[in-house]
Amino acid sequence: MSRDIKAKADRVIAKTYKRFPVVIEKGKGCTLWDTDGKNYTDFVAGIAVCNLGHAHPGVSKALSRQADTLFHVSNLYYTVPQVELASWLTENSFADRVFFCNSGAEANEAAIKLARIYFKEKGENGRYRIISMEHSFHGRTMATLSATGQEKIKKGFEPVLEGFDYVPFNDIGALLSKIGSSTCAVLIEPIQGEGGVRCPDQGYLKAVRQACDETGTLLIFDEIQTGIGRTGKLFAYEHFDMEPDIMTLAKALANGLPIGAMLAREEVADAFGPGSHASTFGGTPVVTAASLEVVRVLSEENIIDHCKKVGAYFKERLSWLKNRHESIEDVRGMGLLLAMELNMEGDKIVTLCMEKGFLINCIQGSILRFIPPLTIEKEEIDALVACLDEVLD
């Protein structure tokens, strides 16, 4: 069966992914099964999406209940789940307003548009440039790939959109030298995910916030990968004793259903008036009902505290591996957004782990990224570490 599915997929699906030769059929918690009946412990979680694990019963029930009532109406009308989710997000963050869309790229598009129109509304028409970081990743639409600080993402799609500047992550001097009278915003991931799980130096993000304050520049945090508990806090900015002006979310917000959200302070959000931006499927009743259950579980069942504890344990175990294997250059990350940098290609390690029943992820060629469901247990971590210890030999 799996061979037939793979052959059919190769005939009819666009070749935009280099897929592994497995067909995933079902999942439960932190385990996935393929069509041949083999099971895998999942340390990818749909790329930091299924924070509550696969087929979470509460999310499934919330989805089913809403599907029996109302799937979709236009955003010309109010719906209860959307309003309740927006209320929860604003009550639990710095923000006053939420714009819903379908993905992280769309959330970042909204943030880019909001930053530009904010200054247009103030009469500062020359402020439109956005500074982002080298090695950043913000999406694959034309605006968000233009904002992304990786040339490989832009290759073949030139000319990219004008108005983006790039500086090294963790280099406040470079940022200060680039901010000017034409800068409207700084767009930054508090921890670079696709760029290699690169964490900010002590005091760096506070210095970025200060630079924005002193120049009247907006600060946008892309928390698409770091948000919704991934780092051991609800939002990563909470680790750093500061707040952005705009924040983007997606991935784990609905545990696998397509949703994006852009959050902003009232003064900034006011620049978006009727007709300035829209999304047909943004914040549909079904998706926001599922998302409400996600945030309820995060709030009431100590999932984030569990993430913090097992994340620290996981990092210790990876550091133990580093002491045993010269092929490991570095271990880094926060919560359950962790990475192990190798001095060799990582793809073979991913394949060997898959053969032994573990799904992991390689980024930037030589960096193994570990982003399991936040419900992962120590025993599952120990099993992966034993597998890595064996395959690295």
Secondary structure, DSSP 4 states (H G I P E B T S, - for coil): -HHHHHHHHHHHS-S-----S--EEEEEBTEEEETTS-EEEESSHHHHT-TT-BT-HHHHHHHHHHHTT-----TTS--HHHHHHHHHHHHTSS-SEEEEESSHHHHHHHHHHHHHHHHHHTT-TT--EEEEETT----SSHHHHHH-S-HHHHTTSPSPPS-EEEE-TT-HHHHHHH--TTEEEEEE-SSBTTTT-BPPPTTHHHHHHHHHHHHT-EEEEE-TTTTTTTTSSSSGGGGGT---SEEEE-GGGGTTS--EEEEE-HHHHTT--TTS---TTTT-HHHHHHHHHHHHHHHHS-HHHHHHHHHHHHHHHHHHHHHH-TTEEEEEEETTEEEEEESS-SHHHHHHHHHTTEE-EEETTTEEEE---TT--HHHHHHHHHHHHHHH-
